[in-house]
Amino acid sequence: KSAMIGFIFSFTITIFLELGLFFMFYTYPTYTANRRRKNIESNLSFATTYMATLSSSGAPPSTMFRVLSKFTEYGEISKEAEKINRDVEVFGMDLVSAIRKNAGRSPSNELKELLWGLDTVLTTGGNVSDFLHEKSKSFMGEYRRRLQQYSQTLSLLIEVYLTVILVGSIFFVIMSALMSIFGGGETNLFMSFMQFIVIFIGLPVVSTGFVVLIKMLSPS
């Protein structure tokens, strides 16, 4: 019996490790793209406000991207601005072509919307400053809405975690301990094995999943 339990234990650990590695490598590209998208969208309203301020001061659009690329506080947006500035100054592309190129490969739909809008304004000779001010107001309103939605979702997730995961784990440990007391030797070994799985594998995995889920849902 002990050899059988040892085999089941080793097999379970191996399966968990293999599934964990597969899940990590399979989801990493998507996770990276989502992380960049979230970083862009959490900073976009502030970066757009800054661009609108630069445009109001009379700075040409190419200067906006050059200055924005030097502000690392804006995260991925600074990197996107650096790509546009590099295409213009290093590769000799005109600003509109550089904007179109980077708009097509951006992971954020909101940034695509901003860049394609800039493309239209620059092509038609519109007022860049007015456009950026309007977009900054729109993005700021959307950012506030996401913060409020995240706050409500976080409260719900905390309640689920406390009531289902923690209370459920404690209830299982108590019930399995009682079954071990009233059961025989084989039942005692099996319940000890199940307690080990729940406490040292199941609970940490689920808790880690909750942490990852919360970070994925976070707007910043």
VOPAGU-2260 file (C-alpha; in pm, 1 decimal, decimal comma):
REM VOPAGU-2260
SITE   aa  ch    i         X         Y         Z
SITE  LYS   A    0       0,0       0,0       0,0
SITE  SER   A    1     281,0     238,1      89,1
SITE  ALA   A    2     449,9     170,1    -246,2
SITE  MET   A    3     121,3     236,3    -427,9
SITE  ILE   A    4      68,2     563,5    -243,3
SITE  GLY   A    5     428,4     664,4    -318,8
SITE  PHE   A    6     373,0     590,3    -687,5
SITE  ILE   A    7      49,8     792,3    -694,0
SITE  PHE   A    8     222,7    1077,7    -513,9
SITE  SER   A    9     516,6    1083,0    -758,6
SITE  PHE   A   10     284,3    1056,2   -1057,8
SITE  THR   A   11      68,5    1343,8    -931,9
SITE  ILE   A   12     367,6    1569,3    -872,2
SITE  THR   A   13     503,2    1491,8   -1220,5
SITE  ILE   A   14     169,9    1568,4   -1386,2
SITE  PHE   A   15     139,2    1899,8   -1201,1
SITE  LEU   A   16     492,4    2003,4   -1298,9
SITE  GLU   A   17     446,4    1908,0   -1665,1
SITE  LEU   A   18     111,9    2087,2   -1688,7
SITE  GLY   A   19     260,0    2392,4   -1519,0
SITE  LEU   A   20     553,8    2410,0   -1761,4
SITE  PHE   A   21     327,1    2356,6   -2062,9
SITE  PHE   A   22      87,5    2625,3   -1945,8
SITE  MET   A   23     372,7    2870,2   -1884,2
SITE  PHE   A   24     535,0    2830,1   -2226,9
SITE  TYR   A   25     199,6    2816,4   -2408,3
SITE  THR   A   26      60,4    3133,7   -2252,2
SITE  TYR   A   27     380,2    3340,7   -2223,9
SITE  PRO   A   28     350,2    3516,6   -2566,1
SITE  THR   A   29     -12,2    3606,6   -2497,2
SITE  TYR   A   30      78,5    3718,4   -2146,4
SITE  THR   A   31     356,0    3942,2   -2281,8
SITE  ALA   A   32     125,0    4103,0   -2537,7
SITE  ASN   A   33    -146,8    4158,2   -2276,5
SITE  ARG   A   34     106,0    4305,6   -2034,0
SITE  ARG   A   35     220,9    4554,0   -2299,2
SITE  ARG   A   36    -139,1    4638,1   -2389,2
SITE  LYS   A   37    -233,4    4701,7   -2026,3
SITE  ASN   A   38      74,5    4915,0   -1969,7
SITE  ILE   A   39      -8,0    5122,1   -2277,1
SITE  GLU   A   40    -373,3    5169,3   -2185,1
SITE  SER   A   41    -297,1    5258,3   -1822,7
SITE  ASN   A   42     -60,6    5537,0   -1934,4
SITE  LEU   A   43    -232,9    5645,7   -2253,7
SITE  SER   A   44    -458,0    5913,1   -2102,3
SITE  PHE   A   45    -162,2    6081,5   -1927,7
SITE  ALA   A   46      66,0    6052,1   -2230,2
SITE  THR   A   47    -202,5    6195,7   -2458,5
SITE  THR   A   48    -249,9    6489,9   -2221,6
SITE  TYR   A   49     124,1    6550,7   -2232,1
SITE  MET   A   50     124,7    6532,8   -2612,4
SITE  ALA   A   51    -166,6    6778,2   -2624,3
SITE  THR   A   52      28,4    7019,5   -2402,1
SITE  LEU   A   53     333,8    6994,6   -2629,1
SITE  SER   A   54     119,3    7050,1   -2935,6
SITE  SER   A   55     -46,1    7355,4   -2777,0
SITE  SER   A   56     298,0    7505,9   -2719,0
SITE  GLY   A   57     360,0    7496,0   -3094,0
SITE  ALA   A   58     584,3    7187,6   -3107,1
SITE  PRO   A   59     559,4    6998,4   -3438,5
SITE  PRO   A   60     422,9    6641,3   -3425,3
SITE  SER   A   61     763,9    6485,0   -3484,9
SITE  THR   A   62     899,4    6669,2   -3181,0
SITE  MET   A   63     613,0    6533,6   -2969,3
SITE  PHE   A   64     720,9    6176,8   -3035,5
SITE  ARG   A   65    1089,4    6256,7   -2983,9
SITE  VAL   A   66    1025,0    6418,3   -2645,8
SITE  LEU   A   67     774,7    6150,6   -2541,2
SITE  SER   A   68    1026,3    5875,7   -2617,3
SITE  LYS   A   69    1260,3    6017,0   -2352,3
SITE  PHE   A   70    1004,2    5992,2   -2071,1
SITE  THR   A   71    1033,4    5636,3   -1939,4
SITE  GLU   A   72     753,5    5707,9   -1689,0
SITE  TYR   A   73     506,4    5633,4   -1968,2
SITE  GLY   A   74     632,5    5275,8   -2003,6
SITE  GLU   A   75     542,8    5103,5   -2328,5
SITE  ILE   A   76     407,4    5424,4   -2479,6
SITE  SER   A   77     755,6    5574,2   -2457,9
SITE  LYS   A   78     886,3    5268,7   -2641,7
SITE  GLU   A   79     620,9    5306,8   -2911,5
SITE  ALA   A   80     710,4    5675,3   -2947,2
SITE  GLU   A   81    1077,3    5578,7   -2969,3
SITE  LYS   A   82     998,7    5342,6   -3257,4
SITE  ILE   A   83     820,3    5620,1   -3446,8
SITE  ASN   A   84    1101,3    5866,3   -3376,4
SITE  ARG   A   85    1360,8    5607,5   -3487,6
SITE  ASP   A   86    1177,1    5540,6   -3814,7
SITE  VAL   A   87    1172,2    5914,2   -3887,8
SITE  GLU   A   88    1523,2    6017,7   -3779,9
SITE  VAL   A   89    1722,6    5701,2   -3848,8
SITE  PHE   A   90    1542,4    5533,0   -4139,1
SITE  GLY   A   91    1428,2    5855,0   -4306,9
SITE  MET   A   92    1055,8    5775,3   -4314,7
SITE  ASP   A   93     804,4    6056,7   -4316,8
SITE  LEU   A   94     603,3    6094,4   -3995,6
SITE  VAL   A   95     272,5    5976,0   -4141,9
SITE  SER   A   96     427,0    5653,8   -4274,7
SITE  ALA   A   97     600,5    5590,9   -3942,5
SITE  ILE   A   98     272,4    5641,5   -3754,9
SITE  ARG   A   99      89,0    5403,3   -3988,7
SITE  LYS   A  100     360,3    5139,2   -3953,3
SITE  ASN   A  101     350,1    5139,9   -3574,2
SITE  ALA   A  102     -28,9    5169,9   -3556,7
SITE  GLY   A  103     -61,0    4845,9   -3748,7
SITE  ARG   A  104     143,6    4642,6   -3502,5
SITE  SER   A  105      44,9    4798,5   -3169,2
SITE  PRO   A  106    -110,9    4552,1   -2917,9
SITE  SER   A  107    -349,8    4820,9   -2788,7
SITE  ASN   A  108    -663,7    4913,0   -2980,0
SITE  GLU   A  109    -677,6    5246,9   -2799,2
SITE  LEU   A  110    -327,1    5338,6   -2911,5
SITE  LYS   A  111    -415,5    5228,0   -3264,2
SITE  GLU   A  112    -717,2    5457,4   -3248,0
SITE  LEU   A  113    -498,2    5747,7   -3138,9
SITE  LEU   A  114    -233,0    5687,6   -3406,7
SITE  TRP   A  115    -481,6    5636,9   -3688,6
SITE  GLY   A  116    -660,6    5953,1   -3575,0
SITE  LEU   A  117    -332,2    6142,5   -3584,2
SITE  ASP   A  118    -270,8    6002,3   -3930,6
SITE  THR   A  119    -606,0    6140,7   -4048,1
SITE  VAL   A  120    -551,1    6481,1   -3885,0
SITE  LEU   A  121    -200,5    6518,2   -4029,0
SITE  THR   A  122    -309,9    6402,8   -4373,9
SITE  THR   A  123    -611,6    6635,0   -4390,6
SITE  GLY   A  124    -435,1    6930,2   -4225,6
SITE  GLY   A  125    -654,2    6936,7   -3915,2
SITE  ASN   A  126    -575,5    7085,0   -3576,6
SITE  VAL   A  127    -350,5    6836,9   -3392,5
SITE  SER   A  128    -381,3    7013,8   -3057,2
SITE  ASP   A  129    -763,0    7006,3   -3055,0
SITE  PHE   A  130    -762,8    6641,9   -3156,4
SITE  LEU   A  131    -521,3    6542,5   -2878,2
SITE  HIS   A  132    -714,3    6736,9   -2614,5
SITE  GLU   A  133   -1037,2    6560,1   -2710,7
SITE  LYS   A  134    -870,1    6218,1   -2711,1
SITE  SER   A  135    -709,8    6280,9   -2370,5
SITE  LYS   A  136   -1053,8    6356,4   -2221,7
SITE  SER   A  137   -1195,8    6041,7   -2380,1
SITE  PHE   A  138    -909,2    5820,2   -2258,9
SITE  MET   A  139    -923,2    5966,6   -1907,1
SITE  GLY   A  140   -1294,6    5889,2   -1883,6
SITE  GLU   A  141   -1233,7    5532,4   -2000,9
SITE  TYR   A  142    -951,3    5492,0   -1747,7
SITE  ARG   A  143   -1179,0    5603,3   -1461,9
SITE  ARG   A  144   -1443,6    5357,5   -1578,0
SITE  ARG   A  145   -1190,4    5070,5   -1576,7
SITE  LEU   A  146   -1073,7    5162,2   -1226,2
SITE  GLN   A  147   -1429,8    5153,0   -1095,2
SITE  GLN   A  148   -1501,4    4821,5   -1267,1
SITE  TYR   A  149   -1177,4    4672,4   -1132,3
SITE  SER   A  150   -1267,0    4779,7    -778,1
SITE  GLN   A  151   -1600,5    4597,9    -799,0
SITE  THR   A  152   -1443,1    4286,9    -951,3
SITE  LEU   A  153   -1168,4    4280,9    -687,2
SITE  SER   A  154   -1423,9    4289,4    -405,3
SITE  LEU   A  155   -1607,7    3995,0    -560,8
SITE  LEU   A  156   -1286,9    3792,8    -607,3
SITE  ILE   A  157   -1181,7    3850,9    -246,4
SITE  GLU   A  158   -1518,0    3725,7    -121,2
SITE  VAL   A  159   -1493,6    3416,5    -341,7
SITE  TYR   A  160   -1139,3    3344,0    -226,4
SITE  LEU   A  161   -1222,5    3376,9     142,5
SITE  THR   A  162   -1547,7    3183,0     137,5
SITE  VAL   A  163   -1471,9    2910,0    -115,5
SITE  ILE   A  164   -1096,0    2854,3    -108,9
SITE  LEU   A  165    -987,1    2925,4     248,2
SITE  VAL   A  166   -1303,0    2813,9     428,3
SITE  GLY   A  167   -1336,1    2515,4     195,4
SITE  SER   A  168    -976,3    2409,3     264,1
SITE  ILE   A  169   -1024,0    2435,1     640,6
SITE  PHE   A  170   -1348,4    2237,6     619,7
SITE  PHE   A  171   -1178,3    1966,6     413,7
SITE  VAL   A  172    -888,4    1935,9     657,5
SITE  ILE   A  173   -1126,7    1901,9     952,1
SITE  MET   A  174   -1345,1    1644,9     777,7
SITE  SER   A  175   -1047,3    1442,4     654,5
SITE  ALA   A  176    -895,9    1444,0    1004,8
SITE  LEU   A  177   -1221,5    1310,3    1148,3
SITE  MET   A  178   -1239,1    1041,3     879,2
SITE  SER   A  179    -879,5     941,2     959,2
SITE  ILE   A  180    -966,6     902,6    1327,1
SITE  PHE   A  181   -1268,7     681,2    1265,3
SITE  GLY   A  182   -1122,5     496,4     966,1
SITE  GLY   A  183    -859,1     227,5     944,6
SITE  GLY   A  184    -492,7     239,3     851,4
SITE  GLU   A  185    -553,2     256,7     476,1
SITE  THR   A  186    -804,0     536,3     521,2
SITE  ASN   A  187    -556,7     722,8     739,0
SITE  LEU   A  188    -283,3     700,7     472,2
SITE  PHE   A  189    -521,4     805,1     195,0
SITE  MET   A  190    -654,6    1103,7     390,1
SITE  SER   A  191    -301,8    1210,8     482,2
SITE  PHE   A  192    -211,8    1198,0     114,0
SITE  MET   A  193    -519,8    1402,2      19,2
SITE  GLN   A  194    -441,9    1658,4     289,9
SITE  PHE   A  195     -91,2    1692,9     151,5
SITE  ILE   A  196    -226,7    1745,3    -200,9
SITE  VAL   A  197    -481,6    2005,9     -90,4
SITE  ILE   A  198    -258,6    2200,2     150,7
SITE  PHE   A  199      81,6    2190,0     -19,7
SITE  ILE   A  200     -22,3    2174,6    -387,0
SITE  GLY   A  201    -385,7    2266,9    -439,7
SITE  LEU   A  202    -403,0    2571,6    -213,5
SITE  PRO   A  203     -75,4    2731,0    -336,6
SITE  VAL   A  204    -169,6    2668,5    -701,7
SITE  VAL   A  205    -516,1    2818,5    -658,2
SITE  SER   A  206    -378,2    3113,6    -459,8
SITE  THR   A  207    -118,3    3177,2    -729,2
SITE  GLY   A  208    -393,0    3158,5    -989,8
SITE  PHE   A  209    -592,5    3421,3    -801,6
SITE  VAL   A  210    -288,9    3649,7    -782,0
SITE  VAL   A  211    -225,0    3611,8   -1157,0
SITE  LEU   A  212    -595,9    3671,4   -1231,1
SITE  ILE   A  213    -599,2    3988,4   -1021,3
SITE  LYS   A  214    -285,5    4118,5   -1194,1
SITE  MET   A  215    -435,5    4037,4   -1534,0
SITE  LEU   A  216    -756,4    4225,2   -1450,5
SITE  SER   A  217    -573,7    4522,8   -1301,3
SITE  PRO   A  218    -595,2    4833,0   -1523,5
SITE  SER   A  219    -248,8    4950,4   -1414,9
